[in-house]
């Protein structure tokens, strides 16, 4: 009986072991995720994939590109060559490498498939399980093509201009690069060009006040495969004189503006200042650090722009207003006889009588209607294609973000909130968040010559 029991026990152990062995053969293989590319392979592309062995050990990983019956090696765990292998977790690795026409000359334009195969050990290395992931992509190696359609691109220093051009393939990202500043293009039909085909684009661009007169201006395009093209276009730059002024800061002014800004501006409280900072020290933090934070906020708001031109008529200057300070005036601030700060004033200060209605300069959509640091109560209106107008120092605001406004609709009332010593309107025109001179946009002749004429000719 004992011998029979031993035999039965041995058979049970063998059956259990066989069951475990067979069960291990049904275990899943490694988890494979291809991060890059997603749809296209260009002249230079990045291959990235994560492989997770879960509760086993990776035995092998291979990646290839299959195209027209040809298999092109991409990666091998046994011979990684110039690929980077990063240990993401205890069981997961990330593989990455650059793929170019030089490293993989066998690739041809057209459809292709990336195949990643991975094997892991199971049951303490007694068995192995494998898995395969495939991703269909398209190889594109030709750079986008650009052609300029408009002419007479005259750019004032600190001012804007418009260009009409064609880009193929039409799904390419394109626009104008002025130095390190990028001005995206928009479909020409959204700008008002009649019968524009899918490849026609328009872009508003500018030579900003702080850029050199000889800053390079180029049209650029980048397709979905990452291929890039860039061409020059005819343009002429006209210099502008920016005024310099000296502003004396009084204790009365500091007492008027500093406590209110400190109390109302959340951004100010992020600035590094000692608790016992005096009025002048806090003012300098407002004039410099808070001004910078406000500019960053305005730049972020620039992304909230319509893809179409919302306006048609020239912009309107606030009625019966006098210009107190011009665009890009360089200001030196003097306190108690000493020069304490320097800043550039990026807008127009328009003097009016107290508490007058502030009207929208053109058709648009309100994207900001709230307190904004040095600008006090502030409204920003988007006019589409990256063009926006800013109204600062208001005593009250009469609109909300999201409201649609027409030209001459009331936005609020004039005042002296923020960094203002007296009742006036700070008016600015912004292009993708960067201030440009408003004078051009007030001028019907400039609007006709620089914008409307080109759009009409493109139609």
VENJO-V48522 format. One record per pair of residues at least 24 apart in sequence whose C-alpha atoms are under 7 Angstrom apart, sorted by the first residue. I is the first residue (numbers start at 0). J is the second residue. If there is no record, write none. Layout:
<<I	J> <I	J>>
This chain:
<<23	121> <23	122> <24	128> <26	128> <27	128> <28	118> <28	119> <28	128> <28	129> <28	130> <29	53> <29	117> <29	118> <29	119> <29	129> <29	130> <31	132> <38	136> <38	137> <39	136> <39	137> <39	138> <39	139> <39	223> <39	224> <40	136> <40	137> <40	138> <40	139> <40	224> <41	138> <41	139> <41	140> <41	224> <41	225> <41	226> <42	99> <42	100> <42	140> <42	226> <43	97> <43	98> <43	99> <44	97> <44	98> <44	99> <45	96> <45	97> <45	98> <46	95> <46	96> <46	97> <46	98> <47	93> <47	94> <47	95> <47	96> <48	93> <48	94> <48	95> <49	91> <49	92> <49	93> <49	94> <50	91> <50	92> <50	93> <51	90> <51	91> <51	92> <52	90> <52	91> <52	119> <53	90> <55	119> <55	120> <55	121> <56	119> <56	120> <57	118> <57	119> <57	120> <58	118> <58	119> <58	120> <59	117> <59	118> <60	116> <60	117> <60	118> <61	115> <61	116> <61	117> <62	114> <62	115> <62	116> <63	113> <63	114> <63	115> <64	111> <64	112> <64	113> <64	114> <65	111> <65	112> <65	113> <66	110> <66	111> <66	112> <107	138> <108	138> <108	139> <108	140> <109	137> <109	138> <109	139> <110	136> <110	137> <110	138> <111	135> <111	136> <111	137> <111	138> <112	136> <139	224> <140	226> <142	226> <142	227> <142	228> <143	167> <143	168> <143	220> <143	221> <143	222> <143	226> <143	227> <143	228> <144	228> <149	453> <151	234> <152	233> <152	234> <152	235> <153	234> <153	235> <153	236> <154	206> <154	235> <154	236> <154	237> <155	236> <155	237> <155	238> <155	239> <156	206> <156	207> <156	208> <156	212> <156	236> <156	237> <156	238> <156	239> <157	205> <157	206> <157	207> <157	208> <157	435> <157	436> <158	205> <158	206> <158	207> <158	435> <158	436> <159	203> <159	204> <159	205> <159	206> <160	203> <160	204> <160	205> <160	449> <161	201> <161	202> <161	203> <161	204> <161	449> <161	450> <162	201> <162	202> <162	203> <163	200> <163	201> <163	202> <164	199> <164	200> <164	201> <165	198> <165	199> <165	200> <166	198> <166	199> <167	198> <169	197> <169	198> <170	222> <171	220> <171	221> <171	222> <171	223> <172	220> <172	221> <172	222> <173	219> <173	220> <173	221> <174	202> <174	218> <174	219> <174	220> <175	202> <175	204> <175	216> <175	217> <175	218> <175	219> <176	216> <176	217> <176	218> <176	219> <177	206> <177	214> <177	215> <177	216> <177	217> <178	214> <178	215> <178	216> <185	306> <185	384> <189	306> <189	307> <189	308> <190	307> <190	308> <191	454> <192	454> <192	455> <192	457> <192	458> <193	458> <194	458> <195	458> <207	435> <208	327> <212	236> <241	327> <241	328> <242	328> <242	329> <243	328> <243	329> <243	330> <244	329> <244	330> <244	331> <245	330> <245	331> <245	332> <245	333> <246	330> <246	331> <246	332> <246	333> <247	332> <247	333> <247	334> <248	332> <248	333> <248	334> <249	334> <252	420> <253	278> <256	417> <256	418> <257	282> <260	372> <260	417> <264	372> <289	372> <290	373> <293	371> <293	372> <297	432> <298	431> <298	432> <298	433> <301	385> <301	431> <301	432> <304	381> <304	383> <304	384> <304	385> <305	383> <305	384> <306	383> <306	384> <307	383> <307	384> <308	382> <308	383> <308	384> <309	362> <309	363> <309	382> <309	383> <310	361> <310	362> <310	363> <310	382> <313	440> <313	441> <313	442> <313	443> <313	446> <314	360> <314	361> <314	440> <314	441> <315	360> <315	361> <315	441> <316	360> <316	441> <317	358> <320	349> <320	350> <320	351> <321	349> <321	350> <321	351> <322	347> <322	348> <322	349> <322	350> <323	348> <323	349> <323	350> <324	348> <326	436> <345	427> <345	434> <346	425> <346	426> <346	427> <347	425> <347	426> <347	427> <348	423> <348	424> <348	425> <348	426> <349	423> <349	424> <349	425> <350	423> <350	424> <351	423> <353	413> <353	414> <353	422> <354	412> <354	413> <354	414> <355	412> <355	413> <356	409> <356	411> <356	412> <356	413> <357	409> <357	410> <357	411> <357	412> <357	413> <358	407> <358	408> <358	409> <358	410> <359	405> <359	406> <359	407> <359	408> <359	409> <359	410> <360	406> <360	407> <361	405> <361	406> <362	404> <362	405> <362	406> <363	403> <363	404> <363	405> <364	401> <364	402> <364	403> <364	404> <365	399> <365	400> <365	401> <365	402> <365	403> <366	400> <366	401> <367	400> <368	396> <368	398> <368	399> <368	400> <372	417> <373	417> <373	418> <374	417> <374	418> <375	416> <375	417> <375	418> <376	416> <385	430> <385	431> <386	429> <386	430> <386	431> <387	428> <387	429> <387	430> <388	427> <388	428> <388	429> <389	426> <389	427> <389	428> <390	424> <390	425> <390	426> <390	427> <391	424> <391	425> <391	426> <392	416> <392	417> <392	419> <392	424> <392	425>>
